[in-house]
Amino acid sequence: MQSSNFSAPEPTFASFLARSLSALATELPWAYAKMCRTLNGREVSIELDGAIAVVLCSADSAAVASSGVAPAVECRTTRAAVLALARAETTLLEAVLGERVWLKGRVADLLAFHDGLMIYLGGAVRSPSFPGLLYEFRGLPCQRL
């Protein structure tokens, strides 16, 4: 038996987000399409515990990048806050007021972000892949900037 020096790339927040969007598109295409339409034309920058992922949205797709050009919405948060949102232990408004989530953007963009996030989370709880993805998310290493 030969050993290999190959190791899988270390998971990142951006790769988790990309896989979760792909799962949503495959398993609940109606939710994915609704989220895309809601966030249409917006770039959303999400900083989670120092790691940044940018979601670029069009009317029919959402792609994840490590950087963007001009985010319509900027979000800074923590893994704990995201898990609380995913478990429905808090609302986005409560997380913002409790300073666990920081948001910046025009009001219309922030409202679209809220609605898009609620659609994403609503799809997540119905998706067969999300429990495994959420388990992975809990164990992602923190990657500071």
Disulfide bonds with the S-S distance in Angstrom:
none
